[in-house]
């Protein structure tokens, strides 16, 4: 988090406590754990909209992994209602990551948790 505590990482030569996601497996596992944590807070039939974006984010793979993480995390059926993909153009993230995100897209998924 910007302005938060300094995390261990490459800058400190202590990667054991680095909580950043270095690959897709750890990212999807993190999301599954997040869904498990919020599951008790959702009403039956809750609708969620999830946005995932980046340069190397293939929509079909992202959809498949998102649905799996949600089904496993919520331990129930999740239905995809709609999906949209758009190009990331002007973005606020440039203040934090000044390198341009060429060919960056964001995928929006509208889902219902059974």
C-alpha positions in Angstrom: 0.0 0.0 0.0 1.3 3.4 -0.9 2.6 5.1 2.3 2.3 1.9 4.3 4.9 -0.2 6.0 7.9 -1.3 4.0 7.5 -4.9 3.0 10.4 -7.4 2.9 11.4 -8.0 -0.7 14.2 -7.7 -3.2 15.2 -4.3 -1.9 15.9 -5.7 1.5 17.4 -9.0 0.3 14.8 -10.8 2.4 12.3 -12.5 0.0 11.0 -15.0 2.6 8.3 -12.5 3.7 7.6 -11.0 0.3 3.8 -11.2 -0.1 3.7 -10.1 -3.8 2.4 -12.5 -6.3 5.2 -13.7 -8.6 3.1 -16.0 -10.8 -0.4 -17.0 -11.7 -0.6 -19.9 -9.3 0.0 -17.8 -6.2 -2.4 -15.1 -7.6 -5.3 -17.5 -8.1 -4.6 -19.1 -4.7 -4.7 -15.7 -3.1 -8.1 -14.9 -4.7 -9.5 -18.3 -3.7 -8.5 -17.5 -0.1 -10.1 -14.0 -0.4 -13.4 -15.5 -1.7 -13.4 -18.0 1.3 -12.9 -15.0 3.6 -15.8 -13.0 2.2 -18.2 -15.9 1.7 -19.9 -15.5 5.1 -20.7 -11.9 4.2 -22.6 -12.5 1.0 -26.3 -12.9 0.7 -27.8 -15.9 -1.2 -27.6 -15.1 -4.9 -25.2 -12.2 -4.5 -23.9 -10.5 -7.6 -20.2 -9.6 -8.0 -18.3 -7.7 -10.6 -14.6 -8.5 -10.8 -12.1 -6.6 -12.9 -8.7 -8.1 -13.8 -6.3 -6.3 -16.1 -2.8 -6.3 -17.4 -0.7 -6.9 -20.4 -0.5 -10.7 -20.5 -4.0 -11.5 -19.2 -5.8 -13.8 -21.7 -9.6 -13.5 -21.2 -10.6 -17.1 -21.6 -7.8 -18.3 -19.2 -8.7 -15.5 -16.8 -12.3 -16.5 -16.9 -11.6 -20.2 -16.3 -9.2 -19.5 -13.4 -11.5 -16.9 -11.8 -14.5 -19.2 -11.9 -12.4 -22.0 -10.4 -11.1 -19.8 -7.6 -14.6 -18.6 -6.8 -16.2 -22.0 -6.9 -13.5 -23.4 -4.6 -13.4 -20.3 -2.4 -17.2 -20.0 -2.0 -17.6 -23.8 -2.0 -20.7 -23.4 -4.2 -21.8 -22.8 -7.8 -20.9 -19.5 -9.4 -22.5 -18.5 -12.7 -21.0 -16.1 -15.2 -23.7 -13.7 -16.3 -21.6 -11.3 -18.5 -18.1 -10.4 -19.5 -16.6 -7.5 -21.3 -13.0 -6.6 -22.3 -11.7 -3.1 -22.9 -8.3 -1.5 -23.6 -6.7 0.3 -20.8 -6.1 3.8 -22.0 -5.6 6.8 -19.6 -4.9 5.4 -16.2 -4.2 6.7 -12.7 -1.6 4.0 -12.1 0.9 6.0 -14.0 1.6 7.9 -10.8 2.8 4.6 -9.2 4.1 2.7 -12.3 5.3 5.2 -14.9 6.2 2.6 -17.6 3.5 2.5 -20.3 1.2 -0.6 -20.4 1.2 -1.3 -24.1 -1.5 -3.7 -25.2 -3.0 -3.7 -21.7 -6.6 -4.8 -21.3 -9.0 -5.2 -18.5 -11.6 -7.9 -18.3 -14.9 -7.3 -16.4 -16.8 -10.3 -15.2 -20.4 -10.2 -13.8 -21.1 -13.3 -11.7 -23.8 -14.6 -9.4 -22.9 -16.8 -6.4 -25.6 -19.5 -5.8 
